[in-house]
Amino acid sequence: MKIVSLFLFLTVGFFTGSRSYLKKETTITNFEVERINSRVNEIRDMISIDSKYNTKIAFFVDMRIPSGKNRFFVYDLVNNKIIDQGLVAHGSGSETGTKGNLKFSNEPNSNCTALGRYAIEKCYKGSFGKSYKLNGLDETNNNALKRAIVLHYYSAVPYEEQDYYISNSHGCPMVNEQFFKRIEKLIDTSKSKIILDVYY
């Protein structure tokens, strides 16, 4: 039993990295690792032909993971591993009435999360404090600027994983303030635009 536990710990450590702020117990499954790996390959193909995007770091949000569990992943593209993770809210319009099933929309006033790749743009001071504009790069999210979809923090988003669903946003990827402070350092020190990939 101890050998199995050690194996699981080492496996998780490989995928999540060993930063001190990461929990040793993580909820990411092999299936979720496979899903993120397929997205990583797509992002690598994309950034290899466009020099304006960061080639070292990318952000991924797996909307199939319940909102009470870590599903916002900071990925080290150089060393092929997750180096940070946190909770992120989805839009209230994405709720279907069935927990675990979400719908998505690019339409203004839908309050839905929109799937696709975003370029993280300049920050500004909004009603939620420091926020980053998101430029949707796909047909599924190209109204992001028009819809004022931004990356921001909110006090109602918990830091620790929960056994229940967390609060919803108006369509923005909304995170905990402590987690936001970590990713803001990566964004602000990046000389090129970081990609945020939201998938389901």
Stockholm file with secondary structure:
# STOCKHOLM 1.0

chainA/1-200         MKIVSLFLFLTVGFFTGSRSYLKKETTITNFEVERINSRVNEIRDMISIDSKYNTKIAFFVDMRIPSGKNRFFVYDLVNNKIIDQGLVAHGSGSETGTKGNLKFSNEPNSNCTALGRYAIEKCYKGSFGKSYKLNGLDETNNNALKRAIVLHYYSAVPYEEQDYYISNSHGCPMVNEQFFKRIEKLIDTSKSKIILDVYY
#=GR chainA/1-200 SS CHHHHHHHHHHHHHHHCCCTTSCSSCCCCHHHHHHHHHHHHHHHHHHHTCTTEEEEEEEEEETTSCTTSCCEEEEETTTTEEEEEECEECBGGGBCSSTTCBCCCCSTTCCCCCCEEEEEEEEEEETTEEEEEEEECSTTTTTHHHHTCEEEECTTSCSSCCSSCCCCBSSSCEECHHHHHHHHHHHHHCSSEEEEEEEC
#=GC SS_cons         CHHHHHHHHHHHHHHHCCCTTSCSSCCCCHHHHHHHHHHHHHHHHHHHTCTTEEEEEEEEEETTSCTTSCCEEEEETTTTEEEEEECEECBGGGBCSSTTCBCCCCSTTCCCCCCEEEEEEEEEEETTEEEEEEEECSTTTTTHHHHTCEEEECTTSCSSCCSSCCCCBSSSCEECHHHHHHHHHHHHHCSSEEEEEEEC
//
